[in-house]
Amino acid sequence: MISLPANVLTRSNLAAAKVGGIVANNTYPADFIYQNMMIESNIIHAAHQNDVNKLLFLGSSCIYPKLAKQPMAESELLQGTLEPTNEPYAIAKIAGIKLCES
């Protein structure tokens, strides 16, 4: 457990991620899923344990289905197949969103 002194952190912005483009996503898919999920889960869990009252989690257009209606609406999330070249990164981002919603 990560513990912080009382009243030190009341807001956290998460803008960290492992990125690398199409070739890297296709070559190292497990690394992209694992490393991004670890970044997200560690920050989100620490924020929860320390009663952080605001957490800004950045999404990405890659979390929407490849054939999402344009312009994309939030209701399109998880309504179709992801773009294969972004899928490892997208899966981790979706997991982070679901952690924040929980």
C-alpha positions as CSV (number, residue, x, y, z in Angstrom):
1,M,0.0,0.0,0.0
2,I,1.2,3.5,-0.9
3,S,0.5,5.9,2.0
4,L,0.7,9.6,1.8
5,P,0.7,12.1,4.6
6,A,-2.7,13.5,5.4
7,N,-3.9,16.4,3.1
8,V,-0.9,16.2,0.8
9,L,-2.6,15.0,-2.3
10,T,-6.2,15.8,-3.1
11,R,-6.1,15.6,-6.9
12,S,-4.1,13.5,-9.3
13,N,-3.9,13.7,-13.1
14,L,-2.8,10.5,-14.9
15,A,-1.1,11.1,-18.3
16,A,1.4,8.3,-18.3
17,A,1.4,5.5,-20.8
18,K,3.6,3.2,-22.8
19,V,3.1,4.1,-26.5
20,G,5.0,3.1,-29.6
21,G,2.9,3.0,-32.7
22,I,1.6,0.2,-35.0
23,V,4.8,-1.9,-35.3
24,A,5.4,-1.8,-31.5
25,N,1.8,-2.7,-30.7
26,N,1.9,-5.6,-33.1
27,T,5.4,-6.8,-32.0
28,Y,4.9,-6.5,-28.2
29,P,1.1,-6.7,-27.5
30,A,1.5,-8.3,-24.0
31,D,4.0,-5.6,-23.0
32,F,1.6,-2.8,-24.0
33,I,-1.4,-4.4,-22.1
34,Y,0.6,-5.3,-19.0
35,Q,2.7,-2.1,-18.6
36,N,-0.2,0.3,-19.3
37,M,-2.5,-1.7,-16.9
38,M,0.2,-1.6,-14.2
39,I,0.6,2.2,-14.6
40,E,-3.1,2.7,-14.4
41,S,-3.9,0.3,-11.6
42,N,-1.1,1.5,-9.4
43,I,-2.2,5.1,-9.7
44,I,-5.9,4.5,-9.4
45,H,-5.5,2.2,-6.5
46,A,-3.2,4.6,-4.6
47,A,-5.6,7.4,-5.2
48,H,-8.5,5.3,-3.8
49,Q,-6.5,4.2,-0.8
50,N,-5.5,7.8,0.0
51,D,-9.0,9.4,-0.5
52,V,-8.0,11.4,-3.5
53,N,-11.2,13.3,-4.3
54,K,-10.5,13.9,-8.0
55,L,-8.6,11.8,-10.5
56,L,-8.4,12.8,-14.2
57,F,-7.9,9.7,-16.3
58,L,-7.3,10.4,-20.0
59,G,-8.9,8.3,-22.6
60,S,-8.1,7.9,-26.3
61,S,-10.0,7.6,-29.5
62,C,-8.5,4.1,-29.9
63,I,-10.9,2.8,-27.2
64,Y,-13.8,3.1,-29.6
65,P,-14.7,0.5,-32.2
66,K,-12.9,0.6,-35.5
67,L,-16.2,1.3,-37.2
68,A,-17.7,3.7,-34.6
69,K,-20.3,6.2,-35.9
70,Q,-18.8,9.6,-36.5
71,P,-18.7,11.8,-34.6
72,M,-18.0,9.3,-31.9
73,A,-20.3,9.3,-28.9
74,E,-19.5,7.8,-25.5
75,S,-22.3,5.3,-26.0
76,E,-20.2,3.7,-28.8
77,L,-17.7,2.4,-26.3
78,L,-17.5,-1.4,-26.2
79,Q,-20.0,-1.6,-29.1
80,G,-17.8,-3.2,-31.7
81,T,-14.4,-4.6,-32.7
82,L,-11.3,-2.5,-31.9
83,E,-8.8,-1.4,-34.5
84,P,-6.4,-4.4,-34.4
85,T,-3.3,-2.2,-34.7
86,N,-4.3,-0.3,-31.5
87,E,-5.9,-3.2,-29.6
88,P,-3.3,-3.9,-26.9
89,Y,-3.1,-0.2,-25.9
90,A,-6.9,0.2,-26.2
91,I,-7.6,-2.8,-24.0
92,A,-5.5,-1.3,-21.2
93,K,-7.1,2.1,-21.6
94,I,-10.6,0.5,-21.3
95,A,-9.5,-1.4,-18.2
96,G,-8.4,1.9,-16.6
97,I,-11.8,3.4,-17.4
98,K,-13.5,0.5,-15.8
99,L,-11.3,0.7,-12.7
100,C,-12.3,4.4,-12.4
101,E,-16.0,3.6,-12.7
102,S,-15.8,0.9,-10.1
